């Protein structure tokens, strides 16, 4: 899972209130049930020492936002001044949680979250296409802009003149596909897209594929569809394709850790102390955490999120000023260095000491 969405939390000093709650709204009394769930979680925060200002910030956020229909979860992180993170998730948590502490409950946040798959969607036909960027903005590329005088319909007549006309039509189709591909490539690059979903009939999709840059073609998934507008049902396909991307990422990370663990080049470590050393060296590419096995050990942490230590003597001037649960402190540090986090599942073929491991960018001296 990418961590760029939690990195801004590192800019605040805390303390923090972290709430993960069921936001399901699918019954007649859903609003009242939601209110009662929040009241319970609010009481837990107050009992843990949360100040009135932070509780008021959360009150406004929880009661003032529109809750989506259907099953959903909600993740919030706040301090005395503002809500710093507020996300709805498709799957509600098994149990709600609320914690007040010097660092956010990032393990709970990551467990509740879904790894973002940045997606560009394009619907193509002979006249051009409609493209939805990673930011959700839709734009249209049509034949009138690309080739105002270019024909887009074949004559379907068996004579030489018609044949020449048909050749012109096919060339117009190719130009239209090229124009769409140029915009798709630009949006894929600008949005750092992980997935490109293309809807259209088979010939239109093939023409677009031929014109795409290799980086776009490699992440392309296809839908059979007629018409050059993004279809209403595309989101179901996007979700399914995004799930495939997530599972492929997981498999690649697990394999990478397993392979590196079997070598002697030091590009994989496991255990609390080796992972702490790697985090302090800013060497962690992906942090692996087994939520069921990670210890409740507290780590010291400084203003720089990577200033992490098991003992105060391990860090010199400018070192730790607070402490927090190991998993949360390590996730915080990895986010600061643009690393990723993977939560290990029971079926994953990895062996972790202390429920912690890491794939490294470079080896770290013991």
N, C-alpha and C positions, 0 to 999 in steps of 0.2 A: 504494500500500500504506500502510495506517495504520502509525504508529510507536509507538502507546501501549504495545505489548508489549515494546519495547526501551528505553523511556524510563527504567525503574528502573535500568538500567546506569549512567546518568549520576550516580547517587547514590554511586557507589563511586570510589575514587581510583586503583585499579589498582596495579601492572600486571595485565594480563588474559591468560588463555589462551583462545583461540577454536578450537573443533574442529567441523568438519563432516565427518561420516563416513557410510559405507554401513552401515545397520543391518538389511539384508535377512536374513530368516530363513526360507528356503524349501527347504533341503536338509538331508540328514542331518548334514553336518559344518558347518552354519551357525554354531553356537556357537563352534567352533574358529576358523572364518574371521573371525568378529567379533572374537575375542580377538586374532588376529594383526593385523587392521587397526588395532585400538587400540594394540597394541604399537609398530607402525610410527609412528603419529601421536604417541605418547608420546615416542618417541626424538627426533622432530623438535622437539618442544617443549623437551625437555631440552637438545638441542644449541643451541637459540636462547636459552637462559639461564633457562628456567622453573625456579622454586625447587621444592624437594621438597614443601613444604606444598601448593602448588597442584596438583602432580602427584598427591599422595595424595588430595586432594579429588576429582579427576577419576577416579582409580582406583576409588574407592568408588561414584561415580555410574555409571560405565560398566559395571562388573561387577556392581553390586548391583541394577540395574533390570531388570524384565521387558521383553524385547524383543518387539514384536508380530510375529505370523506374517505372512509375505508380504514384498513389497518395501517398504522404508522407508529413510528417511534419519534422521539425528539431528544436532541442532545444540546445542552446549554452549558456554557462556561461564562462566569461573570465575576467582576470585582466590584469594588465600592462605587465605581463610576459608570460602568457600562456593561452590557452583554457583549462579550468578546467573540463568542461562537454560538451560533443558533442554527441547527440543521434538523430537518425532518428526514427520517429514514423510512424505507418501505416496510421494514420488519420491526415490530416493537420488541423491546427487551423482554426476556423471560421474567425478570424482576427489575423494578425501578431501583435506582441508586442515587444517593446524594452525599457529597463529601465536601468538607471545608478543610483547606490545607494550604501550605506554603507553595505548593506546585499543583497544577490541575491534575485531576484523576485521568491521565492520558490513556492508561490501559483501558479504562471503561469507555473513553471516547473512541478509541481505535476499534474496540470490540463492537461498538454500536454502529460504526461508520461503514461505508461501502467504498471500496477503492474506485476512484473516479476514472472513467474511460472517456477521454476527450474525443468527441465524435463529430465528423462532418457528414451531412446527408445530402445526396444529390439525386434529383429525379430528371431523367433525360429522355428526349424523343428527337425526331428528325429536325425540329425547329430550334432546338437549344435545350434549355433546362432551368431548373430552379434549385438553388443551393442553400442549405442551412448550415451556418458556421457553428463552431464550438460555442460561441456566445449566444446562439439561438436566433441570430438575425438572418432573415431570408432575403436572398437577392435573385434576380432573374437575368438570364442571358438568352436572348432570342435572335432569330434570324434577321429581323428588321434592323438590329444594331450591328450584327456581324457582316451581313451582305444584303443590303436593302433590296437589291434587284435580283437576288439569287432565288431560283425556283426550288421548292421543297416537295413537290408532288410529281411523280413520274406519269408519263403520258399513257403507258400501257398500250401502245400501238405498234404493230410489227412493220415499221418502215424506217429507213435510214435516218430521216430527220428526227423521228421520235427517239431513235437510239442516241443520237447526239444530245438531244434534250435530256434524256435519262442520265447520260454521263455528267451533264452539268448539274443535275439534281444531286447525284451522288457526291460530287465535289462540294456542293453546298452543305450537304449533311456532314462531310468531313470537316469543313471549316467551322460549322457550328459546334461539332464535338471538340475541336481543337480549342475554341473559345471557352467552352465550358470547362475543359481540362485545365486551361491556364488559371481560371478563377478557383477551381477546386484545389489545384496545387498550391496556390497562394494562401488559401484558407487553411489547408493542412499545415503548411509551414508556420503561418502566423499563430495558429491555435495549438501548435505542437500536438496535433491529433494522433490518437492511438488507433482510430478506427474510421474507415470511410465506408458508408453504406450507400449503394447506388441502386436506384429503382428505375425500371424502364424495360422495354422489350429487349430480347436477346441481341438483335443487331445494333441497337442504340447503345447498349451497355458495352458491347464489343468495340464499337468505334471509340467510345470514351476511354476504355482501358488501353487501347493502342496509343492514345495521345497523352496519357498520364505520365508523369515522372515516375521512375521506379519506386521512390519512397512512398508515393500515394498508391500505386498499383499493389504494393506488398501488403497494405492494410485494408484492401477493398473486399467488402462482402456485398452480395448481389441479391436483389429482389425482382421477381417478374412483375411488371406493372406496365400499363399503357397510359400514356399522357406524361407531360413534362412538368407536373406539379407534384410536390412532396405528398404522398398519399397519407390519409388519416391513420392507417394501420401501421405506418412505418415504425412507430415507437415500440411496438411489440417485437419487431425484428431487431431494432437497435438494442433493446434490453437483452435479447437472446445472444446477439453477437457480442455485446459487451461482457456478458457472463463468460463466454468462451475466451475472450481476451484475458479476463481476470484469472481464469483457471490455468491458462497457458503461462501467465506470469508466475503463478504459484508454483507450477510444476518446474519451470525453469529455475526459480530461486532455490527450491528444495534440491534439485539436481546439482545446481552450482555449489551449494553448501556441502552436499554429500561428496561430490567430486573433490572439492578443495580440502575437505577434512581427511581424505585419503592420501593427500600429497604432503610433502615436507616443505613447501614453499611459504608456509605461514599465512596463507590467504583465507583461512577460516579458523575461528577460535570458539571455544565454548567454556562456560563457567563464569561466575560473577566477576572475579578478579581480572581474567584476561579480557573480558568484554569492557570493563571499566577502563583498562589500559588503552584499548583500541579506541574507545570513545574520546578519551583525553587527547589522543593523537590525531583525532579527526579522521580516522582511517575507515570508519564503518560505512560500507555501501548499503548493506541490508542487515537490520537487526532482527533476529528470530527470537520470538518469545512464546513459551508454552504457558498460557495463563494458569493452568492447573498445577504447574510445578515451580513457577518463579517464586523465590523466597520473599518473605515480607520484610526483608532487611531494609533499613534506612540508609540512604547514601547522602553524603554531604554534597552541596552544590553551590556554586558561586553565582555572581552576576552574569558571567559568561556561562551559558548553558553547558559547555563542554568541560568546564572546570568541575570535575566530578571526582569524588574520592571516597574510599571506605573509611579512612582515618584522617583526622585533621592534619597529622604530620606529613601526609602525602602531598600536600599542596602548599606552596609558598605564598608570598604576599599577594593579595588580591584574590585569595582563594575562597572557600566555601563560607557562605553567610547564612545558610538555611539547610534543612534536610527534608527528604521526602522518600516515599517508597521507591525501591530500586527500579522497578519497571517504568514508573512514571518519569523518574529522573533520566533514565537512559533514553526513553522515547523522546523526551524534550531535547536532549543533546543531539540525537540523530537528526531530528527535524532541523536543528540549527545548522547542520552541515549538508542539508539536501539529501539525506539518506532516506531509505525506505524501511518499512516495518512489515514483517510477516508474522501472523499469529499461527502457531503450529497447531495442526489438527491431529487427533489420535491416529489417523491412518497414514500420516506423513512419514516417510522413511528417513528420519533423522534422529540422532541421539544427542540430547542436550544435557549438560551438567548444569544444575541449578535452574533449569528451564530457560537458559539463555545461550544464544550463539550469535555469531556474526560472520557475514561474508565481507572481506576487507578489500579496500582499494589498493592497499600496499601492506606488506608485513610490518609488524610492530615488534621491536626488541622486547624480550621478556625482562 
